[in-house]
Amino acid sequence: MKLLTITVPCYNSEAYMEKCINSLVIGGDDVEILIVNDGSSDRTQEIGERYEREYPGIVRLVNKENGGHGSAVNVGIREAKGMYLKIVDSDDWVKESAYLQILNTLRELVAKEQAVDMFVSNFVYEKVGEKRHKVMAYRHALPTNQVFTWDDVKHFNKGQYILMHSVIFKTDLLRECGLELPEHTFYVDNLYVFKPLPWVEKMYYLDVNFYRYFIGRADQSVNEKVMIGRVDQQIKVNKMMIDFFAMKDPKTLHKRLSSYMFNYLAIVTTVSNILLIRQNTKVSLKKKKELWNYVKEKDGYIYKKLRYSILGCSMNLPGAVGRKISVFGYKVCQKIFKFN
């Protein structure tokens, strides 16, 4: 068995996938790099075949019909031969020194029979036009250089959440929890870092800047204008998170895990609201109202906690003036947290 499978979902990625894969192949024989070609029409398959020839036993190409990012991740989970699984998007890359540190740490944990369910490291926003790059680190929330549980997790700051860029899961855990992401849907990374959490018991945090998250391309799914145009897919994912969280009996979840999951759900719901407000049409404002009604019908307790939280209240200020204030607050958060 390989130590780590790195799945690289690729769709028409010829312009940037080589930088990504070049940063990964240095992991050596302990690593499997799974290039998932999601029905590309450019040279993605050709490039993947070349890497497969040049790095036999390390790089493997899987060609499939187009199904979207979530579909490619699903294939990665099914095909992975590694004990652990990491998702690296084809326009991102990793830092060599941090990568090698992570591999060494995973080897040591396995050798000591201390294999963890979830491994966390930092990621860096590589934003176009920015000279200074924001680092998402977790040293104030998570113990460093030790195996820990939810008992040891502290408070996460606003805007500080464990995202796909920062997490490595045990492969068997992803299979055990039955994670299946929806096809032809963007923003499924929120589900990827949300649904497996109740199965996570042992964790490890290495305080290194590993993942380089490239943002700022006009056609990226996280570009604000693109997100507004795809708000229905954001709402779809949001509702799936609400459904999942509402199914969980709070008594069966660790108190700190439940709190973390609720706060993450609140952030995703806030993003859905602000996108609908930014769209600013009768239809979008109706969808906003329908989303809150959905939460209320699904679980009254979750609805009250979300709706009357600071974020919930800030997204529901009355009238056009209230919506302008909501947007202003959102723009301030953009500048502080450096997201798109």
N, C-alpha and C positions, 0 to 999 in steps of 0.2 A: 504493500500500500504506500502511496505517496504521502508525504507530510501535508502538502498544501496544494489544492487546486485553485488556480486563478482563472475565473471565467471572464472573457472579454466579449461582451455583446457588440456586434459590428453590423451597422447598416450604412452602406455607401460611405465607408470609412477610409477610402484610399488616401485621402489627403493628410491624415494624421495618425493612423493606426500603427505605423512603423515606430514612431517615437514611443508610443505606449508599450509595444511588445519588446522593443530593444531594452526598455527599462526593467522588463520582467524576466527575460531569459537568463540573466546573470544568477538567478536563484539556483541553477544547477539541477541535478537529478532528483532532489527531494521535492521539486516543484513540477506540477503539471499545468501547462498553460492551454486552456481550452478556448480556442477562437470560435465563437458561434456566429456564423454568417447568416444573418436574418433576411435572406432573400434579396441581397444587394444586386444592383444592376451595373455597378462600376467594377473596378479591379480588386475589390475586397477578397473575393475567392482566390484569385491568382496570387495575391500577396500572402494569403493564409497558406496556400499550398507550398509556396517557397519557404516559409518559415518551418512548415512541417518537415520538408526535406532537409533543411539545414540543421534542425534541432530534433532529430528522431528520438522518441521516448520522452521528450519534454513538451513539445508543441503538438497539439492535436486540433485539426480543423473539423468542425461539424457544420455542414450545410443544411439549411432548412428553409421552408417557405416563410414568407414574411408574416410575423405575428406580433411584432413590437418588442419593446425592451423587456417587458415582463415575461413574454414567451421565451426569449433568449435566456433569461435567468432561470426559468423553469427547466430548460434543457440542461443548463449548467448543473443544477441540483441533481437531475437524474443521471447525467453522464459522469459526474465527478468521481475520480478514483482516489482523491486525497482525503485524509482524515479531517482536514479543515477546508473551508471554502471562502474565497474572497472574490468580490465582484469589482472589476476595474473597467470603467467605461473607456471606449476606444479613443476618446479625445483627451483623456487624462493620462497621468504617468505616476511613477513612484520614485522616491529618493533612495539611491543605492545603499548608502550607509544604514539608513533606518530599516530598509528591507532586510538586509543581512542580520541586523540585530533581532528583528522579529523572528526570522527563521531559526536563529540560534536559541532564542527564548522558547519557542514552540518545541524544539528538539529536547531542550532540557526538561521542560514540563512533562513531556511524554516519557522521557527516560526515567524520571522520578515518580512516574505513575500519578502525576498531578494534572493530567489533561483537563483543560477548562472547557466550558460550554461556549463562552464568548470572550474574544480577545479584542481589546480596544487600543487604538493608537490615535495620534493627532492627524488632522489634515490641514492643508494650506489652500486658501483661495487664491488661485493664479488668475486674477482678473485683468482683462485687456485694459491697457491704459493706466493701470495702477502701479506705481513704483514700489509702494510698501504693500506687502501681502499679509492679510489677516490670517492668523493661525487659530484654529479651533482646538483648544487643549482642554483637558479634563482633570488637571491635577488638583483642583480645589474640590472636586466632587467625588473622585475615585482614588483609593489608595494606589500607590505606585509600587511596581516591582514586587508584587506579592499576589498570591491567590486570595480572593475575597468573595464574600457573598453579599446579598442585598442588605444584610445587617450592617455592613460597613460602608454602604453608599451614603454620601452626604447630599446636600442640596445642590441642584443644578441651577446655574444662573439663567436669566431670561435669554433666549436665543442660543443656549448651549444644550444641544441634544446629540445623542449618538445617532449618526447618520450612516448611510451605506458606505460612505467614504472612510469611516473610522472603525468599522466593525469587521471582524472575522468570526464566523460561526463554525461550530463543529458540524460537519456535513450530516451526520446521523441525526442530529437534533432538528435540522431543517426538514429532514424526511419524516421524523417522528411526529413533528407538529403538523404535518400535512400541508405545508406552505405551498400554495399554488396561486401564482399571480395572474390577474386577468390579462387576456391578450388584447392587442390593438388599443392599449390604454397607457397614457403617460402618467407620471407621478406615482407609479407603483412602488418606488423605493421607500415611500412612507409605510407601506404594508410590510415590506421586507424587514424593516427594523422595528416593527411593532408586534406583529403576530407571534413571532418566536419567543418573545420575552418571558411569558409564563413558564416556559420549559427551561429557562436559564437559571442555573443555581450557582455554579462556580465561574468566576470571572478573573481576568488579569488585564491590567492597564500598563502599557509601556509608553512612557512620556517621550516619544520621538515623533518628528514631523515626517510622516511616511507618505501619505497620499497627496498628490498635487491635483487639486480640483480646478480644471480650466473653465472659466466662465467669461461671458462677454460677447460670444458670437451672436449675431443677429438672429440666426436660425435655431438657436438652442431652445430646448423645451422649457428651460427655466428663465428665458428672456421674458420680461414682464408682459410685453405686447403679445407674445406667443401664448403665454399662460392665460391671458384674458380671452384670447380666441379659443382656447381649449378648456374653458372653465367647467364645462360639463363633465370632462374626464376627471378634473380635480374633485368635483362634487361626488362623482362615482366612487373614487377612492376614499374620500371623507366618509361617505355613508357606510362603506365596507368596514372602516375602522370603528365607527359608531356601533355597527352590528356586532362586531367581535367583542368590543369592550362591554357592551350591554349583556352579552352572554355570560360573562365571567362573574361569579359570585365574589364580591369583595372579601369575604371571609376566607376564600381559598387563595387569595393573592397576598403576598407579603405587603405590609403597609407601605413601605418605601417604593416597591415596584408599582403598586396601584397608583400612588401619587405621581410617579414619573410618567406612567402611561396616560393618566388623565391630563397632565400638563402638556404632553406631546400632542394629544388629541385636541386640546384647546388651541394650540398653535396652528395645527392644520385647519381647524374650523375657522380660525381668524383669517388665515390666508384665503380660504374659500369666500368668506364674507367680503374681504377687501377687494378681491377680484371682481365680484359681482357689483360692488359699489363703484369701482373704477369703470366697469362697463356702462353703468349709469343709463340703463334703458328700463322701460316699464317691465319688459320680460325678465331682465336680470334682477330687478328689485323684487319681483314676484318669486323668482327662484330662491332668493335670499330668505324670504319669508317661509317658503316651502321647506327649506333646509332646517330652519329652526322648528317647524312643525314636525318634521321627520324625527328630530331628536326627542321632542316632547312625547310623541307617540311611542317611540322605541323604549324610552326609559325616563320617567319623570324626575328621578333623583339626579341623573346625569344632566338632564336639561337644566334644572335649577342651578347646579354647580357651574355649568358652562355659561348659561345666559346671564347670571348675576355675578360672574367673576369680573375682574377689572377689564379683561380683554373682551368679554361678552358685552358688557355695558358700553365699551368704547366703540363697538361695531354696530350698536343699535341706538345711537343718538338720533333724536327725532328731526325729520325734515331735511331739506337740501343743505342747510347750514351745518346740521349735525354730521351729514355725510362728508362735507368738506373738512370738518375737524378730524373725522376718522382717517381720511386720506392724508391729511397733514401729519398726524401721528405716525402713520405708516411710513411716510417719507423720512421722518426723523429716524425711525428704526432702521430704515435702509442705510442711512449714512453711518449709524452707529455700528450695525452688525455686518455691513458690507455685502448684503445679499442683493440679487438683481431686483 
